[in-house]
Amino acid sequence: MNSTLWRKILLTIAALALWRVACGEGREGENGGDYHYPILDVRGLHSASFGEMRTNHFHSGIDIKTDGVEGKTVVAAADGYVSRLVHSPSGYGLAIYVTHPHLGTMTVYGHLSRFRPDIAEAVRAERYATRCNRVDINIAPERFPVRRGEVIGYSGNSGTSFGPHLHFELRTADGERTLNVIRQGVCTPKDNTPPQMLVLDYIDIDTLEGVAVERMRRSFTLTRRGAEYTTDSEVEVGRCGYFVLRCRDRQNGTWNRYGIYRATVRVEQKTIFEYRMDGFRFADTRACNVVAYYPLQLNARCEAIRLSKVAGCPDEYYTTLVAGGTVGAAPNERKNIIIEIEDDCGNISSARIVARGRGDDERLPSAEHLRAQNSKVAGIARITTLACKGGAVGVPATALYEPAFCSIIRLNDRCDANDSIEGVEPLSAEYRVLSPTTPLRSSIGVHITADIPVAMMRQVCIARRNSKGGWAYEGGHYAAGGGYIAARNAGDMAVVADIAPPKIEPLFADCPDTRLHTEIRFRVSDNFSGIDTYSLHIDGEWVAVDFSPVKGIMVHTFEGHSTNGSRRHTAELRITDHCGNTATWRGEFVR
């Protein structure tokens, strides 16, 4: 065989290797041979990892960077069929679900900019048949069979997304449980950077009338010395308590912060606690609030992992538990403790500390003191009713992860809510509904009495103070002389009325000529409760309109270009917020 032929063969092999890398095949993990990398022509960097702590939920997949642009080709990760299609202004936006029967799994591709043409046509037909902009369709297996590596759509920034990326998930076939796609070896990033340990907290606990009550929290900065982290001095611990580790992970080539996969505590070489994030049921996603230490996690820019198990937290996150992960020592007793964390790619960091028992110099509040604040033990009886002047709360036993002293407290006679929010009228006093740092597993019923004008009854809602001290829409409605909400969060609340309609601004001139354009666009906004429903009619006929709440933009895309004629068309866009306020824009365009 001559040298020219060999050169051609070698160039062909090199080209195929480059093509495989572009298609993502070079990024499959050691156990990921059954799966194709889900997106082409990207560097394989991630902006979020699996199981990260988010607001009231674990992150259920990974976010793959698309180099700041939309339109990258998204492919099926394995043989199977499209089983579900979603077109929504929120959540995953445009999303495709593919079931893989031979693997017993499902993959999810979220925040797309568009579907491939035949899938897009199925979604368009459903939207027009139902006259609904939001659709969620179950698809028969025979309709869209797909092969591994087959194009199914294109990456984007749709739904609740703050930058172009692909959200990718691996689930069980029934879709009820999500799996750690990195530990499964499907999408393993290049990462040899160990996670960072920042602060170690120790929380003394005791019991009062059978309820776990915190005495106090002490914090200790962790410093890396050589191969391990340590504290500057011994860590004082009580007779019973637990550690909280504030930490974060990094990956090669990015500045993003990521969650951790595993946390382990060893006392005198014996493992007493181990947490692993291999997957979770979607029904349990709010358990992130107690896997973390909620009072710190609320405002943390890292993960505050609670190195102990709360009674009502699902067992599946913990492989080892001795005494629930609690650590204690008698006065002046010393114990050697090693805390170890690991990221999804197997990089490990550890801290070696010496814990010393201290005397019982802290006292718990008395039960009489708590009762004087109208506190009751909730989370034991079927439902606990709490009340104060003008306010009442019903706390089902299932609402809390563990029993706690709870109360509703009237903070003032008139909330100062929304002096800075135009179109929002405060109507009640402000109430502290439980502690703002109480994590809820399910809803509590909150009723606040208010003097509400008849004209505002439809516009009544509940406002809750956010982490910055301002007011945010929480939901709820008018009921029995006040406001009511089945609240999923505790905190400071008040009854308000959102009386301002949304705003609509067409992003085109009066009566524009659109014959050379593919779309018309509107900027929309709302002062408080947010946009709920919206519809666009052209010449009296319903047409689909796409909404991006993050951008505040609504877009109607015409069916192809039109360059013939100059017919005038009428258009009417109508939007309604969550408190029933409606805005309507009417105009004309030429096409």
C-alpha positions as CSV (number, residue, x, y, z in Angstrom):
1,M,0.0,0.0,0.0
2,N,1.6,3.3,-1.1
3,S,2.1,6.3,1.3
4,T,-0.6,8.4,-0.4
5,L,-3.2,5.8,0.3
6,W,-2.0,5.5,3.9
7,R,-2.2,9.3,4.3
8,K,-5.8,9.3,3.1
9,I,-6.7,6.5,5.5
10,L,-5.1,8.3,8.5
11,L,-6.8,11.6,7.5
12,T,-10.2,9.8,7.3
13,I,-9.7,8.3,10.8
14,A,-8.7,11.7,12.2
15,A,-11.8,13.3,10.7
16,L,-14.0,10.6,12.1
17,A,-12.4,11.1,15.6
18,L,-13.1,14.9,15.3
19,W,-16.6,14.2,14.2
20,R,-17.2,11.9,17.2
21,V,-15.9,14.7,19.6
22,A,-18.2,17.3,17.9
23,C,-21.1,14.9,18.4
24,G,-20.2,14.5,22.0
25,E,-19.2,10.8,21.9
26,G,-15.9,11.5,23.4
27,R,-17.6,12.9,26.5
28,E,-19.5,9.7,27.5
29,G,-18.5,8.3,30.9
30,E,-17.3,4.8,31.6
31,N,-20.8,3.6,32.2
32,G,-22.5,5.7,29.6
33,G,-21.9,3.6,26.5
34,D,-25.6,3.2,26.0
35,Y,-26.1,7.0,25.7
36,H,-25.1,9.6,23.3
37,Y,-24.1,13.1,24.5
38,P,-27.3,15.0,24.1
39,I,-26.1,18.1,22.3
40,L,-23.6,18.7,19.4
41,D,-20.9,21.2,18.9
42,V,-20.4,22.3,22.5
43,R,-17.3,22.1,24.8
44,G,-19.0,19.9,27.4
45,L,-19.0,22.5,30.2
46,H,-21.8,22.5,32.7
47,S,-23.4,25.5,34.5
48,A,-25.2,23.4,37.1
49,S,-24.8,20.0,38.6
50,F,-27.2,17.3,39.6
51,G,-28.9,17.6,43.0
52,E,-27.9,21.2,43.7
53,M,-29.9,23.0,46.4
54,R,-32.4,25.3,44.7
55,T,-35.4,27.3,46.2
56,N,-37.6,24.5,47.5
57,H,-36.3,21.8,45.2
58,F,-33.2,19.8,44.2
59,H,-31.9,20.5,40.7
60,S,-33.1,17.5,38.8
61,G,-30.6,17.3,36.0
62,I,-27.5,19.0,34.7
63,D,-27.3,22.3,32.7
64,I,-25.0,22.1,29.7
65,K,-23.5,25.3,28.5
66,T,-24.1,26.2,24.8
67,D,-21.4,28.8,24.6
68,G,-23.8,31.7,25.1
69,V,-25.8,31.0,22.0
70,E,-29.1,29.3,21.0
71,G,-29.7,26.8,18.2
72,K,-27.2,24.0,19.0
73,T,-28.4,20.6,17.7
74,V,-30.0,18.4,20.4
75,V,-30.1,14.7,19.8
76,A,-31.8,11.7,21.4
77,A,-29.4,10.1,23.9
78,A,-30.5,6.6,23.1
79,D,-33.0,4.6,21.0
80,G,-36.6,5.0,22.1
81,Y,-39.6,7.2,21.4
82,V,-40.8,10.7,22.1
83,S,-43.3,10.1,25.0
84,R,-44.2,13.7,26.0
85,L,-44.0,17.2,24.6
86,V,-44.3,20.5,26.6
87,H,-44.7,24.0,25.4
88,S,-44.8,26.4,28.4
89,P,-43.8,29.9,29.3
90,S,-42.3,28.7,32.6
91,G,-40.5,25.7,33.9
92,Y,-38.5,23.9,31.1
93,G,-40.2,26.0,28.4
94,L,-40.1,23.9,25.3
95,A,-39.2,20.4,26.4
96,I,-39.0,16.9,25.0
97,Y,-39.2,13.6,27.0
98,V,-37.9,10.5,25.3
99,T,-38.6,7.0,26.8
100,H,-36.0,4.2,26.3
101,P,-37.8,0.9,27.0
102,H,-34.7,-1.3,26.5
103,L,-32.8,0.7,29.2
104,G,-35.8,1.3,31.5
105,T,-35.1,5.0,31.5
106,M,-36.4,8.4,30.2
107,T,-34.4,11.4,29.2
108,V,-35.5,15.0,29.3
109,Y,-34.3,18.0,27.2
110,G,-35.4,21.4,28.4
111,H,-35.3,25.1,27.5
112,L,-35.2,24.4,23.8
113,S,-35.6,27.2,21.2
114,R,-37.5,25.0,18.8
115,F,-38.5,21.4,18.0
116,R,-37.5,19.6,14.9
117,P,-40.2,20.3,12.1
118,D,-42.5,17.2,12.5
119,I,-42.5,17.5,16.3
120,A,-43.0,21.2,16.1
121,E,-46.0,20.6,13.8
122,A,-47.6,18.2,16.3
123,V,-47.2,20.8,19.1
124,R,-48.6,23.6,16.8
125,A,-51.6,21.5,15.9
126,E,-52.4,20.7,19.6
127,R,-52.1,24.4,20.5
128,Y,-54.6,25.4,17.8
129,A,-56.9,22.5,18.4
130,T,-57.2,23.4,22.1
131,R,-56.8,27.2,21.6
132,C,-54.2,27.1,24.4
133,N,-50.7,28.5,24.3
134,R,-49.5,26.1,27.1
135,V,-49.7,22.4,26.1
136,D,-48.4,19.2,27.7
137,I,-49.0,16.2,25.4
138,N,-48.5,12.5,26.0
139,I,-47.3,10.9,22.8
140,A,-48.0,7.4,21.5
141,P,-44.9,5.2,21.2
142,E,-45.3,4.7,17.4
143,R,-45.7,8.4,16.5
144,F,-42.1,9.6,17.0
145,P,-39.6,6.7,17.3
146,V,-36.0,8.0,17.6
147,R,-32.6,6.5,17.2
148,R,-29.6,7.2,19.3
149,G,-28.0,10.5,18.0
150,E,-31.1,11.5,16.0
151,V,-31.9,15.2,15.9
152,I,-35.0,16.1,18.0
153,G,-34.6,19.8,18.5
154,Y,-32.4,22.8,19.1
155,S,-31.1,24.4,22.3
156,G,-32.4,27.7,23.6
157,N,-33.4,29.8,26.5
158,S,-37.2,29.2,26.9
159,G,-39.1,28.9,30.1
160,T,-37.6,29.8,33.4
161,S,-34.1,30.2,32.1
162,F,-31.7,33.1,32.6
163,G,-29.2,32.2,29.8
164,P,-28.9,29.8,26.8
165,H,-28.2,26.2,27.9
166,L,-29.6,22.7,27.7
167,H,-31.2,21.2,30.8
168,F,-30.7,17.4,30.6
169,E,-32.2,14.7,32.8
170,L,-32.1,11.0,33.2
171,R,-35.2,9.5,34.9
172,T,-36.7,6.1,35.6
173,A,-39.1,5.1,32.8
174,D,-42.2,6.1,34.8
175,G,-40.7,9.6,35.2
176,E,-41.3,9.7,38.9
177,R,-37.6,9.5,40.0
178,T,-34.6,11.3,38.6
179,L,-31.1,9.8,38.5
180,N,-27.7,11.4,38.9
181,V,-26.7,11.6,35.2
182,I,-23.1,12.2,36.0
183,R,-22.7,9.3,38.5
184,Q,-24.5,7.1,36.0
185,G,-21.6,7.9,33.6
186,V,-23.8,9.5,30.9
187,C,-22.5,13.0,30.9
188,T,-19.2,13.3,32.8
189,P,-17.5,16.7,32.6
190,K,-13.7,17.1,32.7
191,D,-13.2,17.9,36.4
192,N,-10.2,17.2,38.7
193,T,-11.0,20.1,41.0
194,P,-11.9,19.1,44.6
195,P,-14.8,20.7,46.3
196,Q,-14.2,23.6,48.7
197,M,-14.9,23.6,52.5
198,L,-15.8,27.1,53.8
199,V,-17.3,27.1,57.3
200,L,-18.2,24.4,59.8
201,D,-21.1,25.1,62.1
202,Y,-22.0,23.2,65.3
203,I,-25.6,23.4,66.6
204,D,-26.4,22.4,70.1
205,I,-29.8,20.7,70.5
206,D,-31.9,19.6,73.4
207,T,-35.5,18.5,73.9
208,L,-38.3,20.5,75.5
209,E,-41.6,18.5,76.0
210,G,-40.3,16.0,73.5
211,V,-39.5,18.5,70.8
212,A,-36.0,19.1,69.5
213,V,-35.0,22.7,70.3
214,E,-31.7,24.4,69.3
215,R,-29.6,25.9,72.1
216,M,-27.2,27.9,69.9
217,R,-25.0,27.8,66.8
218,R,-21.2,28.2,66.7
219,S,-19.3,28.8,63.5
220,F,-15.7,27.9,62.6
221,T,-13.8,28.9,59.5
222,L,-12.1,26.0,57.7
223,T,-8.6,26.6,56.2
224,R,-6.8,24.3,53.8
225,R,-3.4,23.2,55.2
226,G,-1.6,20.8,53.0
227,A,-4.0,18.1,51.8
228,E,-6.6,18.7,54.4
229,Y,-8.8,21.4,55.9
230,T,-8.8,22.2,59.6
231,T,-9.9,24.9,62.1
232,D,-7.6,27.3,63.9
233,S,-8.6,25.8,67.3
234,E,-10.5,23.0,68.8
235,V,-14.3,22.9,68.1
236,E,-16.4,23.2,71.2
237,V,-19.4,20.8,71.2
238,G,-22.2,20.1,73.6
239,R,-23.6,16.9,74.9
240,C,-25.7,16.5,71.8
241,G,-25.7,18.4,68.5
242,Y,-24.8,18.2,64.9
243,F,-22.5,19.8,62.3
244,V,-23.5,21.8,59.3
245,L,-20.9,22.2,56.5
246,R,-21.0,25.2,54.2
247,C,-19.2,24.1,51.0
248,R,-19.3,24.3,47.2
249,D,-17.8,22.6,44.2
250,R,-16.0,23.9,41.1
251,Q,-15.3,22.3,37.7
252,N,-12.5,22.8,35.3
253,G,-12.9,25.7,32.9
254,T,-15.8,27.5,34.6
255,W,-16.5,30.0,37.4
256,N,-19.9,28.4,38.3
257,R,-20.6,27.0,41.8
258,Y,-21.9,23.4,42.0
259,G,-23.4,21.1,44.6
260,I,-21.7,18.2,46.2
261,Y,-22.5,14.5,45.8
262,R,-21.4,12.9,49.1
263,A,-20.8,14.0,52.7
264,T,-19.4,11.7,55.4
265,V,-18.6,12.1,59.1
266,R,-16.3,9.8,61.0
267,V,-15.8,10.0,64.8
268,E,-12.8,8.2,66.1
269,Q,-12.5,6.4,62.7
270,K,-16.2,5.2,62.9
271,T,-18.6,6.4,60.2
272,I,-21.6,7.8,61.9
273,F,-23.2,9.7,58.9
274,E,-23.1,9.6,55.1
275,Y,-25.3,11.5,52.6
276,R,-25.3,10.7,48.9
277,M,-27.2,12.3,46.1
278,D,-27.8,9.4,43.6
279,G,-31.3,10.5,42.8
280,F,-34.7,11.5,44.2
281,R,-38.4,11.2,43.8
282,F,-40.0,14.4,42.5
283,A,-42.6,14.0,45.3
284,D,-39.7,14.5,47.7
285,T,-37.9,17.4,46.0
286,R,-38.7,19.8,48.8
287,A,-36.6,17.7,51.2
288,C,-33.7,19.8,50.0
289,N,-34.8,22.2,52.7
290,V,-33.9,19.7,55.5
291,V,-31.0,17.9,53.7
292,A,-29.6,21.4,54.0
293,Y,-29.7,23.5,57.1
294,Y,-32.6,25.7,56.1
295,P,-31.9,28.9,58.2
296,L,-28.5,29.2,56.5
297,Q,-29.4,27.8,53.1
298,L,-32.1,30.5,52.6
299,N,-29.5,33.1,51.8
300,A,-26.4,31.1,51.2
301,R,-24.2,31.4,48.1
302,C,-23.0,27.8,48.7
303,E,-24.5,24.6,50.1
304,A,-25.2,24.4,53.8
305,I,-25.3,20.6,54.2
306,R,-26.8,19.4,57.4
307,L,-24.7,16.5,58.6
308,S,-27.6,14.9,60.5
309,K,-31.0,13.5,59.4
310,V,-34.3,15.2,60.3
311,A,-36.9,12.7,61.3
312,G,-39.3,13.4,58.4
313,C,-36.6,13.5,55.7
314,P,-36.7,10.5,53.3
315,D,-34.1,7.8,54.2
316,E,-32.9,7.3,50.6
317,Y,-30.4,10.1,50.9
318,Y,-28.5,8.5,53.7
319,T,-26.4,5.3,53.5
320,T,-25.1,5.5,57.1
321,L,-26.8,6.9,60.2
322,V,-25.7,6.4,63.8
323,A,-27.8,8.3,66.3
324,G,-29.1,10.4,63.4
325,G,-25.6,11.7,62.8
326,T,-25.5,13.6,66.1
327,V,-22.2,14.3,67.7
328,G,-21.6,15.1,71.4
329,A,-19.0,15.0,74.1
330,A,-18.8,15.3,77.9
331,P,-17.1,18.4,79.4
332,N,-13.4,18.5,78.3
333,E,-13.7,15.2,76.5
334,R,-11.9,15.2,73.1
335,K,-12.9,13.4,69.9
336,N,-11.1,13.2,66.6
337,I,-13.5,13.9,63.7
338,I,-13.0,13.6,59.9
339,I,-15.5,15.2,57.6
340,E,-15.2,14.3,53.9
341,I,-17.0,15.6,50.8
342,E,-17.0,14.3,47.3
343,D,-18.2,15.8,44.0
344,D,-19.9,13.9,41.1
345,C,-16.6,13.3,39.4
346,G,-15.0,11.6,42.4
347,N,-12.8,14.5,43.6
348,I,-12.6,14.5,47.4
349,S,-11.8,17.1,50.2
350,S,-11.6,16.3,53.9
351,A,-11.3,18.2,57.2
352,R,-9.7,16.9,60.3
353,I,-10.8,18.5,63.5
354,V,-10.6,18.0,67.2
355,A,-13.9,18.4,69.1
356,R,-13.9,19.2,72.8
357,G,-16.9,18.9,75.1
358,R,-17.9,22.1,76.9
359,G,-20.0,22.7,80.0
360,D,-23.7,23.2,80.0
361,D,-23.6,26.9,80.1
362,E,-26.6,27.6,77.8
363,R,-30.2,27.3,78.9
364,L,-33.2,26.5,76.9
365,P,-36.3,28.8,76.9
366,S,-38.9,27.4,79.2
367,A,-42.2,25.9,78.0
368,E,-44.0,28.7,79.8
369,H,-42.1,31.3,77.9
370,L,-43.0,29.7,74.6
371,R,-46.6,29.4,75.5
372,A,-46.7,33.1,76.5
373,Q,-45.9,33.7,72.8
374,N,-49.0,31.6,71.8
375,S,-46.6,28.8,70.7
376,K,-48.0,25.3,70.4
377,V,-46.3,22.0,69.5
378,A,-47.3,21.3,65.9
379,G,-46.5,18.3,63.8
380,I,-47.9,15.6,66.2
381,A,-51.7,16.0,66.1
382,R,-53.6,15.6,62.9
383,I,-53.9,19.4,62.7
384,T,-52.8,22.1,65.0
385,T,-54.7,25.4,65.1
386,L,-52.8,28.6,66.0
387,A,-54.5,32.0,66.4
388,C,-54.0,35.6,67.5
389,K,-55.9,38.8,66.9
390,G,-57.0,38.8,63.3
391,G,-55.0,35.8,62.2
392,A,-55.2,32.0,62.2
393,V,-53.1,29.1,60.9
394,G,-54.0,25.4,60.5
395,V,-50.8,23.2,60.6
396,P,-51.4,19.6,59.5
397,A,-49.0,17.1,61.0
398,T,-47.7,16.3,57.5
399,A,-46.8,20.0,56.9
400,L,-43.6,19.7,59.1
401,Y,-40.6,17.5,58.8
402,E,-40.4,17.2,62.6
403,P,-42.5,18.5,65.5
404,A,-41.8,22.2,66.4
405,F,-43.1,25.0,68.6
406,C,-45.1,27.2,66.2
407,S,-47.1,30.4,66.5
408,I,-48.7,33.2,64.6
409,I,-47.8,36.7,65.9
410,R,-49.3,40.0,64.9
411,L,-46.4,42.3,64.2
412,N,-48.2,45.6,63.7
413,D,-51.6,47.1,63.1
414,R,-51.1,48.0,59.5
415,C,-48.5,46.5,57.2
416,D,-46.2,49.0,55.4
417,A,-46.4,46.8,52.4
418,N,-45.9,48.1,49.0
419,D,-45.5,51.8,49.5
420,S,-42.9,51.4,46.8
421,I,-45.1,49.2,44.6
422,E,-47.5,51.1,42.4
423,G,-51.0,49.6,42.3
424,V,-50.8,47.5,45.4
425,E,-53.0,48.4,48.4
426,P,-52.2,47.1,51.9
427,L,-55.3,45.9,53.7
428,S,-54.3,44.2,56.9
429,A,-51.8,44.0,59.7
430,E,-48.6,42.1,59.2
431,Y,-48.3,38.6,60.8
432,R,-45.4,36.3,61.4
433,V,-46.7,32.9,60.3
434,L,-44.5,30.4,62.1
435,S,-40.8,31.2,61.9
436,P,-39.5,32.3,58.5
437,T,-36.8,29.7,58.9
438,T,-39.3,26.8,59.3
439,P,-39.2,24.5,56.2
440,L,-42.5,23.1,55.2
441,R,-43.1,19.7,53.6
442,S,-46.7,20.5,52.6
443,S,-49.1,23.4,52.8
444,I,-50.5,25.2,55.9
445,G,-53.7,27.1,55.8
446,V,-53.4,30.8,56.7
447,H,-56.3,33.2,57.1
448,I,-55.8,36.9,57.9
449,T,-58.7,39.2,58.6
450,A,-58.8,42.5,56.7
451,D,-61.2,45.4,56.0
452,I,-61.7,44.8,52.2
453,P,-63.8,47.1,50.0
454,V,-66.2,45.1,47.8
455,A,-64.6,46.4,44.7
456,M,-61.2,44.9,45.7
457,M,-62.4,41.4,46.8
458,R,-61.4,39.8,43.5
459,Q,-58.0,41.4,43.6
460,V,-57.1,40.2,47.1
461,C,-53.9,38.2,47.6
462,I,-51.3,37.4,50.3
463,A,-47.9,39.2,50.2
464,R,-44.9,37.7,51.9
465,R,-41.6,39.4,52.8
466,N,-38.7,38.1,50.7
467,S,-35.1,37.6,51.8
468,K,-34.3,41.2,51.0
469,G,-37.1,42.5,53.3
470,G,-39.4,43.6,50.4
471,W,-42.8,42.2,49.6
472,A,-43.5,39.6,47.0
473,Y,-46.7,38.0,45.7
474,E,-47.4,34.6,47.4
475,G,-50.9,33.7,46.1
476,G,-54.2,33.2,47.8
477,H,-57.6,34.9,47.5
478,Y,-60.4,36.6,49.3
479,A,-62.3,34.4,51.9
480,A,-64.5,35.1,54.9
481,G,-63.7,38.7,55.5
482,G,-60.0,38.5,54.7
483,G,-57.3,36.7,52.7
484,Y,-56.6,33.0,52.7
485,I,-53.7,31.0,51.3
486,A,-52.6,27.4,51.3
487,A,-49.1,28.5,52.0
488,R,-46.0,26.4,51.0
489,N,-43.7,28.8,52.9
490,A,-43.7,30.3,56.4
491,G,-42.8,33.9,57.0
492,D,-44.1,37.4,57.4
493,M,-47.4,37.9,55.6
494,A,-50.2,40.4,55.0
495,V,-53.3,40.9,52.9
496,V,-53.0,43.2,50.0
497,A,-54.9,44.0,46.8
498,D,-53.2,44.2,43.5
499,I,-55.4,46.7,41.7
500,A,-53.2,47.6,38.7
501,P,-53.6,45.9,35.3
502,P,-50.6,44.6,33.3
503,K,-48.9,46.8,30.7
504,I,-48.6,46.0,27.0
505,E,-46.2,47.8,24.6
506,P,-46.2,46.8,20.9
507,L,-42.6,46.6,19.6
508,F,-43.6,47.9,16.2
509,A,-44.9,51.2,14.8
510,D,-48.6,51.9,14.2
511,C,-50.0,49.8,11.4
512,P,-46.7,48.3,10.3
513,D,-46.0,46.5,7.0
514,T,-45.0,43.0,8.1
515,R,-44.8,41.4,4.7
516,L,-41.1,41.0,5.0
517,H,-41.1,40.0,8.7
518,T,-41.8,36.6,10.3
519,E,-43.2,37.9,13.6
520,I,-44.7,40.6,15.7
521,R,-43.5,41.3,19.2
522,F,-44.9,42.9,22.4
523,R,-43.2,43.9,25.7
524,V,-45.5,43.0,28.6
525,S,-45.1,43.5,32.3
526,D,-47.1,43.4,35.6
527,N,-46.5,45.3,38.8
528,F,-46.9,42.5,41.4
529,S,-48.8,39.2,41.0
530,G,-47.5,38.3,37.5
531,I,-49.1,37.4,34.2
532,D,-51.5,34.5,34.4
533,T,-53.4,34.1,31.1
534,Y,-52.9,35.6,27.7
535,S,-54.4,35.3,24.2
536,L,-53.9,36.9,20.8
537,H,-56.6,37.2,18.1
538,I,-55.9,38.2,14.5
539,D,-59.0,39.2,12.4
540,G,-61.0,37.6,15.3
541,E,-59.3,34.3,15.1
542,W,-57.2,32.8,17.9
543,V,-53.5,32.5,17.1
544,A,-50.6,31.1,19.1
545,V,-48.3,33.5,21.0
546,D,-45.1,32.6,22.8
547,F,-44.3,34.2,26.1
548,S,-41.0,34.6,27.9
549,P,-41.7,35.9,31.5
550,V,-37.9,36.3,32.1
551,K,-37.6,38.6,29.1
552,G,-41.1,40.1,29.4
553,I,-41.6,39.5,25.7
554,M,-44.6,38.0,23.7
555,V,-44.1,36.9,20.1
556,H,-46.4,35.7,17.4
557,T,-44.7,34.0,14.5
558,F,-46.4,34.1,11.1
559,E,-46.8,31.0,9.1
560,G,-44.2,31.8,6.5
561,H,-43.4,35.0,4.7
562,S,-45.9,37.1,2.8
563,T,-44.9,39.5,0.0
564,N,-48.0,39.7,-2.1
565,G,-50.8,42.2,-1.5
566,S,-51.3,44.7,1.3
567,R,-54.2,43.6,3.3
568,R,-54.9,45.2,6.6
569,H,-55.4,42.9,9.6
570,T,-56.7,43.6,13.1
571,A,-55.0,42.3,16.2
572,E,-56.1,42.1,19.8
573,L,-53.8,41.0,22.7
574,R,-55.4,40.4,26.0
575,I,-53.5,39.5,29.2
576,T,-54.7,38.9,32.8
577,D,-52.6,38.9,36.0
578,H,-53.1,36.4,38.9
579,C,-55.4,38.9,40.7
580,G,-57.8,39.2,37.8
581,N,-56.7,42.6,36.4
582,T,-56.9,42.6,32.6
583,A,-55.2,44.7,29.9
584,T,-56.1,44.7,26.2
585,W,-54.2,46.1,23.2
586,R,-55.9,46.6,19.8
587,G,-54.2,47.6,16.6
588,E,-53.7,46.9,12.9
589,F,-50.9,45.7,10.7
590,V,-50.4,45.1,7.0
591,R,-49.6,41.7,5.6
